[in-house]
Amino acid sequence: MDKGDYVTAVLAVLVILVASLSIYDSIQLSRLQADVSRLSGSVSAMNSTLMTYIGYESNLTKSAEELGYDLSQVNSSLAQQVSELESQIRTIESRIGFPVIIVDALNRSVVVPSQPSRIVSLDPAATEILLAIGASDQLVGIDNDSITYLPPPFNNTLHLLVAEGAVKVIGSTYSSPSIEEILSLRPDLVIGTAGWGYNNYIAETLQQYGIPVILLPSTASLEDIYKAVIMAGEATGHVVQAVDVVENMSEAVAETEAAVKGQGEVNATVVLWINPTYVAGGSTFINDLITLAGGVNVFGNLSGWPVISPEEMLQANPSLIIIMSNGGLFNVSSFYSWLNSTIGPAYADIAAVKSGRVYVITGWYEDVISEPGVLVPLALKLIAILLHPQAFNVTAVPQIVSPSDLPINVSEG
């Protein structure tokens, strides 16, 4: 392909890019910028060659002079094309840059006037997403649950930021958020997860101070988590990184789906708290994880995070039960004691109890399963191993499931 054809091809790509602006424009933009950089390098090389030629011009033949004229014409044309391409790139940047309007999980149109430099995160899932997309340098405040529960590799980054004083703790959005502490940090953006703790209340309060607050739609489905990552990318100026994260997540999910294909379905439930007993119902991201892992959520007919009775547990008769330890507060014995206190020895007839397939999740695995963050592919794989250990060449599953008892690399999530 000669240089004229190359330029024509680049321009054609540009036309397509401008005509189909979407969330992936930033990716195309990065690639186009790389092309422009390489093209500029070619122009510089041609300039160097041309200057060498001019230095020896008096010794060149007439045909060489004609060649020099041709090179000069090509060089001028290429330089003009580069200038035009760069102009088009600046136009695209202005269209996909700030200000941005984000329609968040509460269907509020939130205006982010410029790329934020002082971001406060309200919960571990939002913090995890912000760190994953490369917004750590913009963080100035986080909730203390992020400090306590965030899994690796994000906890190391966060602890360092707090130790250096770059990030302050605002209290727990699950129990006692400090509006005053948030305001003292002078945030130009606050991000949290809709419906989690006091986040909706905080959003309503901070709106009165003119602070942009975005609540992410992370809890209802796996697709919502993907949307949350992209939304955070748009709001913080990290669209390309956010799209990369989602693509990697999707690939990891597909790998686990392929591993359990044809294994048969296992009736299961995830217990988030024992007494009262909260379980993951339908229309939740955990319900999606159970399904994708080759299971059937026995409480999938109930919406959200319902409270169920021991009698309902007995009637649902799951073949596998996953319990969150809540920092070591609960174990298998406490679960059996709760069942026995209400329905007596009949609890032993539950299929999962009979077969010994009642598992307690501890350590940072709890956060991986219970928080709608970027490590949900790891949660999916963990649940899939519990449901179908043979599909992953796991011969024995420990009753207490922790990173040390059943190690799974984060990179394998």
C-alpha positions in Angstrom: 0.0 0.0 0.0 1.5 3.4 -0.9 1.4 6.4 1.4 -1.6 7.9 -0.2 -3.6 4.7 0.2 -2.5 4.6 3.9 -3.7 8.1 4.6 -7.0 7.3 2.8 -7.4 4.2 5.0 -6.7 6.1 8.2 -9.2 8.8 7.2 -11.8 6.1 6.5 -11.3 4.6 9.9 -11.7 8.1 11.4 -15.0 8.7 9.6 -16.3 5.4 11.0 -15.1 6.3 14.5 -16.9 9.7 14.5 -20.1 8.2 13.1 -20.3 5.6 15.8 -19.4 7.4 18.9 -20.2 5.3 21.9 -18.6 4.2 25.1 -15.9 2.4 23.1 -14.9 5.7 21.4 -12.1 6.1 23.9 -10.6 2.8 22.9 -10.7 3.7 19.2 -9.4 7.1 20.1 -6.3 5.6 21.8 -5.6 3.4 18.8 -6.0 6.3 16.4 -3.7 8.4 18.5 -1.1 5.6 18.3 -1.6 5.6 14.5 -1.1 9.3 14.3 2.1 9.0 16.4 3.5 6.4 14.1 2.5 8.5 11.1 4.2 11.6 12.6 7.3 9.5 13.1 7.3 8.6 9.4 7.0 12.2 8.5 9.9 13.1 10.8 12.0 10.4 9.1 11.1 11.7 5.7 12.0 15.2 6.8 15.4 14.0 7.9 16.0 12.3 4.6 14.9 15.3 2.7 17.3 17.6 4.6 20.2 15.2 3.9 19.3 15.4 0.2 19.2 19.2 0.3 22.7 19.3 1.8 24.0 17.4 -1.2 21.6 19.1 -3.7 24.4 20.7 -5.8 25.9 17.2 -6.6 22.6 15.5 -7.5 21.5 14.8 -11.1 18.4 16.3 -12.7 16.5 13.1 -12.1 17.4 13.2 -8.4 16.1 16.8 -8.3 12.8 15.6 -9.7 12.7 12.9 -7.1 13.4 15.4 -4.4 10.5 17.5 -5.7 8.2 14.4 -5.5 9.3 13.6 -2.0 8.7 17.2 -1.0 5.2 17.0 -2.4 4.5 13.7 -0.6 5.9 15.1 2.7 3.7 18.1 2.4 0.7 16.0 1.8 1.4 13.7 4.7 2.0 16.6 7.1 -1.3 18.1 6.1 -3.1 14.8 6.6 -1.5 14.5 10.1 -2.7 18.0 11.0 -6.2 17.1 9.9 -6.2 13.9 11.8 -5.0 15.6 15.0 -7.7 18.2 14.5 -10.4 15.5 14.2 -9.0 13.8 17.3 -9.3 17.0 19.3 -12.9 17.2 18.1 -13.7 13.7 19.3 -12.0 14.3 22.6 -14.2 17.3 23.2 -17.3 15.3 22.5 -16.4 12.4 24.8 -14.7 14.4 27.5 -16.1 16.5 30.3 -18.6 17.6 31.3 -20.4 14.3 31.3 -24.0 13.5 32.4 -24.4 10.2 34.1 -27.9 8.7 34.7 -27.2 6.6 37.8 -29.1 3.7 39.5 -31.7 6.1 41.0 -32.4 7.4 37.5 -30.9 10.8 38.4 -29.0 12.8 35.8 -25.8 13.7 37.5 -23.5 16.3 35.9 -19.8 15.9 36.4 -18.4 19.2 35.1 -14.8 18.3 34.9 -12.5 15.3 35.5 -12.7 14.9 39.3 -9.6 15.1 41.4 -11.2 14.6 44.9 -13.3 11.5 44.9 -15.0 9.9 48.0 -16.1 6.3 47.8 -19.0 5.2 50.1 -18.6 1.3 50.1 -16.1 -1.5 49.4 -17.7 -2.4 46.0 -17.3 1.2 44.7 -13.8 1.5 46.1 -12.8 -1.8 44.4 -14.1 -0.5 41.1 -12.4 2.8 41.4 -9.0 1.2 42.1 -9.5 -1.3 39.3 -10.0 1.4 36.7 -7.0 3.4 37.8 -8.6 6.2 39.8 -6.6 5.6 43.0 -4.8 9.0 42.6 -8.2 10.7 42.6 -9.4 9.1 45.8 -9.4 11.3 49.0 -12.0 9.5 51.1 -13.2 5.9 51.7 -15.5 4.1 54.1 -13.9 2.1 56.9 -15.5 -1.1 55.6 -13.3 -0.8 52.5 -10.3 -0.8 54.8 -11.6 -3.9 56.6 -13.0 -6.0 53.8 -11.3 -5.1 50.5 -9.6 -8.2 49.0 -6.2 -8.3 47.4 -4.7 -6.8 45.4 -6.7 -3.8 46.2 -6.3 -3.8 50.0 -2.5 -3.3 49.7 -3.0 -0.2 47.5 -5.7 1.2 49.8 -3.7 0.6 53.0 -0.7 2.4 51.5 -2.9 5.4 50.5 -4.3 5.7 54.0 -0.9 5.3 55.6 0.5 8.1 53.5 -2.4 10.3 54.4 -3.6 10.7 50.8 -6.9 9.1 51.7 -9.1 9.7 54.8 -11.7 7.4 56.4 -15.3 8.8 56.5 -16.9 6.2 58.8 -19.1 3.3 57.8 -21.9 3.8 55.3 -23.5 0.6 56.7 -23.9 2.1 60.2 -22.7 5.6 61.0 -21.6 7.7 58.0 -20.2 11.1 58.7 -21.6 13.8 56.4 -19.3 16.3 58.1 -16.2 14.2 57.3 -17.2 13.9 53.7 -17.8 17.6 53.4 -14.4 18.4 55.0 -12.7 16.5 52.2 -14.2 19.0 49.7 -15.0 16.2 47.2 -15.9 17.0 43.6 -17.4 13.5 43.1 -18.9 11.0 45.5 -19.5 7.4 44.3 -21.3 4.5 46.0 -23.6 1.6 45.4 -27.4 2.1 45.3 -29.3 0.5 48.1 -26.2 -0.3 50.1 -26.3 1.0 53.7 -26.9 4.7 54.0 -25.8 5.5 50.5 -29.2 6.7 49.2 -29.5 9.0 52.2 -26.0 10.3 51.7 -26.7 11.0 48.1 -29.9 13.0 48.9 -28.0 15.0 51.6 -24.9 15.9 49.6 -27.1 17.0 46.6 -28.1 20.0 48.8 -24.4 21.1 48.8 -24.1 20.8 45.0 -21.7 17.8 45.2 -22.2 15.3 42.3 -23.1 11.9 43.8 -23.4 8.8 41.6 -24.9 5.6 42.9 -23.9 2.6 40.9 -26.4 -0.1 39.8 -24.4 -3.0 41.0 -26.7 -5.3 43.1 -29.4 -6.6 40.8 -27.4 -8.6 38.3 -24.0 -9.4 36.9 -24.8 -7.1 33.9 -25.4 -4.3 36.4 -21.9 -4.7 37.8 -20.5 -4.4 34.2 -22.6 -1.2 33.8 -21.3 0.1 37.2 -17.7 -0.3 36.1 -18.4 1.6 32.8 -20.3 4.3 34.6 -17.5 4.8 37.1 -15.1 5.0 34.1 -17.2 7.7 32.4 -17.5 9.7 35.6 -13.8 9.6 36.5 -12.2 9.9 33.0 -11.1 6.3 32.8 -13.4 4.9 30.1 -10.7 2.9 28.3 -9.5 1.2 31.5 -13.1 0.5 32.5 -13.9 -1.2 29.2 -10.7 -3.3 29.6 -11.8 -4.4 33.1 -15.3 -5.4 31.8 -13.8 -7.3 28.9 -11.5 -9.2 31.3 -14.3 -9.9 33.7 -16.5 -11.2 30.8 -13.7 -13.5 29.6 -13.2 -15.0 33.1 -16.9 -15.6 33.5 -17.1 -17.3 30.1 -14.2 -19.6 31.2 -16.0 -20.7 34.3 -19.3 -21.2 32.4 -17.5 -23.5 29.9 -15.9 -25.5 32.8 -19.3 -26.4 34.3 -21.1 -26.9 31.1 -22.9 -30.3 31.1 -22.3 -30.9 34.8 -25.9 -30.8 35.8 -27.7 -28.4 38.1 -27.3 -28.3 41.9 -30.0 -26.8 44.2 -28.3 -24.2 46.3 -28.7 -21.2 48.6 -26.4 -18.4 49.9 -27.1 -17.4 53.5 -25.8 -13.9 54.3 -26.9 -13.8 57.9 -28.2 -16.6 60.2 -30.7 -15.1 62.6 -32.8 -13.5 61.2 -31.9 -15.5 58.1 -31.1 -13.3 55.0 -30.6 -15.2 51.8 -29.8 -14.1 48.2 -33.0 -14.2 46.3 -33.8 -13.6 42.6 -33.0 -10.3 40.9 -29.6 -10.2 42.6 -26.0 -10.6 41.3 -25.5 -13.6 43.6 -28.5 -15.3 42.0 -26.8 -14.8 38.6 -23.6 -16.3 40.0 -25.4 -19.4 41.3 -27.0 -19.9 37.9 -23.8 -19.3 35.9 -22.0 -21.7 38.2 -24.3 -24.5 37.3 -26.8 -24.2 40.2 -30.4 -23.4 40.9 -31.1 -20.8 43.6 -33.8 -22.4 45.7 -35.0 -19.0 46.8 -34.8 -17.5 43.3 -38.6 -17.1 43.4 -38.1 -14.4 46.1 -36.9 -11.0 45.1 -33.8 -9.3 46.5 -32.4 -10.3 49.9 -35.4 -11.9 51.7 -35.6 -13.1 55.3 -36.7 -16.8 55.4 -37.7 -19.1 58.3 -36.2 -22.5 59.2 -39.4 -24.1 57.9 -38.8 -22.4 54.5 -35.3 -23.7 54.5 -36.5 -27.2 55.2 -39.2 -27.0 52.5 -36.8 -25.6 49.9 -34.4 -28.5 50.7 -31.2 -27.2 49.1 -28.5 -29.7 48.2 -25.8 -27.2 49.0 -25.7 -24.3 51.4 -23.1 -21.5 51.4 -22.9 -19.4 54.6 -21.1 -16.1 55.1 -19.2 -16.2 58.4 -19.5 -12.4 58.8 -16.0 -12.1 60.2 -16.1 -15.4 62.1 -19.4 -14.7 63.8 -21.1 -17.7 62.2 -20.1 -21.3 61.6 -21.8 -24.6 60.7 -22.6 -25.3 64.4 -24.4 -22.0 64.9 -26.4 -22.6 61.7 -27.5 -26.0 62.9 -28.3 -24.7 66.3 -30.6 -22.0 64.8 -32.4 -24.7 62.7 -32.7 -27.1 65.6 -34.1 -24.4 67.9 -37.1 -23.9 65.6 -37.7 -27.1 63.7 -35.9 -29.6 65.9 -34.1 -32.7 64.5 -36.0 -32.4 61.3 -33.2 -30.0 60.1 -31.0 -33.1 59.5 -33.3 -34.1 56.7 -32.2 -31.1 54.6 -30.3 -32.6 51.6 -27.2 -30.3 52.2 -27.0 -31.3 55.9 -27.4 -35.0 55.1 -24.5 -34.9 52.5 -22.3 -32.6 54.5 -22.4 -29.9 51.8 -22.8 -26.9 54.1 -19.8 -24.5 53.6 -18.8 -21.4 55.5 -17.0 -18.6 53.6 -14.4 -16.7 55.6 -11.5 -14.3 55.0 -11.6 -12.0 52.1 -13.6 -14.5 50.1 -16.6 -13.1 52.0 -16.1 -9.8 50.3 -15.5 -11.4 46.9 -19.0 -13.1 47.1 -21.0 -10.5 49.0 -19.7 -7.2 47.3 -20.7 -6.4 43.7 -17.3 -5.4 42.6 -14.8 -6.3 39.8 -13.8 -9.6 41.5 -17.2 -11.3 41.0 -15.7 -13.6 38.4 -13.6 -15.0 41.2 -16.8 -15.4 43.3 -18.4 -17.2 40.4 -15.4 -19.6 40.1 -15.5 -20.2 43.9 -19.2 -21.0 43.9 -18.7 -23.2 40.8 -16.0 -25.2 42.6 -18.3 -25.8 45.6 -21.1 -26.9 43.2 -19.0 -28.9 40.8 -15.6 -29.6 42.3 -14.9 -32.4 39.8 -15.0 -29.9 36.9 -12.0 -28.1 38.5 -10.1 -31.3 39.6 -10.8 -30.5 43.2 -11.0 -33.8 45.1 -12.0 -32.4 48.6 -13.7 -29.2 49.5 -13.1 -28.0 53.1 -16.1 -27.1 55.2 -14.5 -23.8 56.1 -13.7 -22.1 52.8 -11.0 -19.4 53.0 -8.2 -18.2 50.8 -5.8 -20.5 52.7 -8.1 -23.5 52.9 -9.1 -23.4 49.2 -6.7 -21.1 47.4 -7.7 -19.6 44.1 -5.6 -17.0 42.4 -7.3 -13.6 41.9 -5.9 -13.7 38.4 -7.9 -16.9 37.8 -11.1 -15.1 38.8 
